[in-house]
Amino acid sequence: MEILVTGANGQLGIDLVKELYKRGYNVICPSRYDMNLEDKDKIKEYIMNSNCDAIIHCAAYTSVDKAEQEKGLCLRINKDATEVIAICAKKFDIPMIYISTDYIFDGSKDEEYTEKDIPNPINMYGMSKYLGEKSVISNLDKYYVVRTSWVFGINGNNFIETMLNISKIRNKINVVDDQIGSPTYTVDLSRLLVDILESNKYGIYNATNEGYCTWYEFAKEIFEISNIDIKINPISSNEYKCMAKRPLNSRLSKNKLVESGFQLLPNWKEALTNYIQQRENNI
């Protein structure tokens, strides 16, 4: 079985490709040049010639703050390219997994967000990913929309790496303490994505590591596991100036995963420990 993975050289893509190979799949990994997401004709041509049996669409514009200035580029990649890929998947009658985000929600809900809650993005990145979701759902029957959050993997620039790099040059740091969500390890998420692909249980799924924290609590755990002595000051989102608003609550309910027979991902603290160990082994 041939699986086409977009963004195969990205933070999630690299671990996903490893998991697919481990399970015996052949994986097609187009480069940015081979399948330029800003070139609709190139996307169509590549998919047509690939003869793939499924598509996992990981590639995306993910610069949340820059997206406020680069709205056109963000929409071309996250919405327009996704629609072209979905249309191709429909034409060849193959399933597609689309990776989405917690940022499709506005964060005003007091409880966990379920797959049935109505999205209301408050930044351009979230809006572009929501429009990507709609493109997939409106064009396909064989689709999986997988919403995840606060992703970290050994192959990317992520919050953990930012914290560790800052700790090398500072002895104190301010971290936002009023946004709550779930960190998600790419190794764990990759296993689940392949499980979902193999299930033929189409639809929308929330998928993160178990448990919740604020960015401040996440940072505290990072430094504690890494044995780094640094003073961390909790601050509000209003005190941390950035271009894009973030939802204060982006907790995602995973009840549907359980009801559909999938195994939940480990707690985020366990995932973080595994990440730090993997990171140290790679140094």
N, C-alpha and C positions, 0 to 999 in steps of 0.2 A: 504493500500500500504506500502510495506516494503522498506525503503531506507537504504543502507549500507553507512556509513560515515567513511572513514579512517581519522586518525588524529583527532578523536572526542574529545580528551582531550586537543587539542591544542588551540592556540589563536583564530583562526577562527572557528575551529570545535565545540567548546563549544557553541558559539552564534548561529551557524548554526543548531545544534541539538535542541536548544531551539526554534528556528523559525519553524523547522519541526514539533516538538511536538505541537506548538501553532496552526499549520494548520491541525492537525489531523492525521499526519503520524505516523506510527510505525518506530522506528529508531534502526538500528543494529549498535552497537559501539564496534568493536573489539579492544582489547588491543594490545599493541606492542607484547606481548607474543602470543596471539591468532592468530595474522596475522603478523608475523615477515616479514618485507619488504625485508629482505636479504635472505629469504627462499622461493624460487619459489613454491615448492611443498606445503608449508603451506598456501601460498596465494591462490593457486588453490583449495585446500581442503576447506578452510574457505568459499570462495565464493560459491563453489558448495553446501555446506551444509546450507548456509544461506537462500537460496530461495528468495533472494532479487529481487525487481522489478526495482531498479536503483542503481547506485553507484555514490557517490560524493567523489572524491579522493583529500582530503585536505592534507594528510600526505606528508611530504617532508623533504629533507635535506636542511636547510635554512641558514647555517652558511657561509655567502658569502666569508669571508676571509679564514676560515679554509678549505673551499673547495679547495683552491689552493694547500693545502698540502695533503688533503684527497680525491684526485680525484677519486680513485677507489670506495670508500664508497659512495661518492656523486652520481656517475653514477649508482651504483647498486640500490640506493634508488629512484633517480629521473627519471632514464631512464628504467633500467631493470625491476624494480617492476611495474612501470607504464605500460610497455608493457604486462606483465603477466596479470595485471588487465584488460587491454583493450581486450586481447584475450579471457579472461573469459566472459567479457561483450558481446563480439561478439557471443560466443558459446551459451549463454543463451538468446541472442537477447534482451538485456536490454540497456537502455541509460546510458551514463557515462558523468559526469562533471569532467573536469580536471582543477585544479587551476594552472595557469601559472603566468608569471611575466613580468614587463617592462624591466627586465634585459636581455631579449632575443635580445634587440636592442643595437646598438653601440653608439647611442646618437649623431650621426653626422648630423642628419636631422635638419633643422631650424624650421620645423613645427611639428604639432602633428603627431604621428604615427597612421596609420590606420591598420585595420586587414589585409589589402592587402599588406602592406609593408613587404619586405623580411628581416627576422631576421638575425642578424650578431652579436652574443654575443661576449663580450670582457673579460668575466671571466668564470671560470669553472661552477659556479652556474648557470649562464645564459645559458651556453651551455647545461648543463644537463637538464634544464627545457625545452629548445627548442627540444632536442632529445626526451624528454617525450611527447611533443606535437606531434612530427612526429609519434611516436609509436601509439598514440591515433588515429590520422587522417588516418594513413595507414591501421589500423585494423578495424575501425568502420565506420558505416554510421550514427548511432545514437549517435553522440557525441556533447558535448559543451566544447570548450576550452575557459576558461575565464581568460583573462590577467588582472592582477591588480597590484597595486604598493603601496609602503610605508605603509604597513598594520599596524594598531594598534587596540588592543582590550584589554579589562580589564583583560583578563586571560593570558596575555603573557608579555615577556620582549620585549619592543619596544622602539623606539626613545624617546617617551614621558617619559617613566619611567627612561630611561637613563639620560635625561636632569634633571628631578626632583631629582633624586638621587645625581647627580653631584652638584646641587645647595645647597645641605645640607652640603657639605664639601669645596666648593669653592665660591669665590665672583666674579670670572670672568671666562669666558670660550670661547674657539675658536670653531667656527662652520663654516662648508663649505658653501660657498655662490655662487658657480658656477654650482651646479647640480640642475636641476629643474624637478619637478614632482608633483604628486597629492597624498597627504595622504589619506588613505582609512580606514574607521571605520568598524570593523567586523560586528557590528549590522546592519548597512546599507547594507553592501555587502551580508550578509546572506539573507536578504529579497529579494534582487535581484536574488540571486542564486536559490531560490525556485521558484520565478516568471519564471525564465529561464527554470527550470526543467519542470514546468507545461505547457510550451508553445509549446513544440514539434518543436520549430524553431531552428533546429540544426545548428551548425557552430561555428565560432570563434567570440568572443566578447571582447572588451575592457570594463573594469568596474572599475571605481574609483569614489571617491567623486568629485564633481565639483570644478573647480578652480585649480590654480597651485601656487607653491611657491618653494623657495629654502630651503635647510635644515636650513639655518640661519633665514629665515623668519618664518619658522615653529617653531623654538626654541623661537623666539621673541614672537610669539602668545601664546605659551605654558606658558611662564613666565608671560605674561601680564594677561591672564585669571586666572592664579594661584596666582596673586598678589605677585610675587616673585621679589625682587630687586637684579638683578645680571647684571654685565657688559658682553655683548656678542660681541666678535670681529669676524667680517666676514673674512674668509680666503679662499684661493683657494684650489682646490683638490690637487695640487702639494705640498702645504704646509702641508697637512694632510696625513701622511704616513700610508698606509695600504697595505695589500698583494694583494688584488683584485682591479682592475680598475673598476670604475663605469661610466655608461653613463652620460654625462653632460646634455643631454636632454632626458628625458623619459616621456614626455607628451603624453598621449594616447587620441586619438579622440574617443568620444562616439556617433558619428553621427549614427552608425549602431544600437545602442540601441534605439535611437529615431525612426529611420526608421522601426524598428521591433516592435514598439509599447510598449516598456518598459519605465518605469518611471525612469528618471535620479536620481542619489543619491544627497542628499543635498550638499551644499558647504562645503568644508573641514573645514572652520572656525566654522560653525554650528556644524559639526560632532565633532570637538575637544571640543567645549563647552559642548556638551552632554556627551562626554567621561569623562571630568573632573568632571562633576556633578555626573555621575555614580560612578566614582572612590571615590569621597568624601562620597557618600552614603554607600559605601562598607567598608569604614574604621571604 
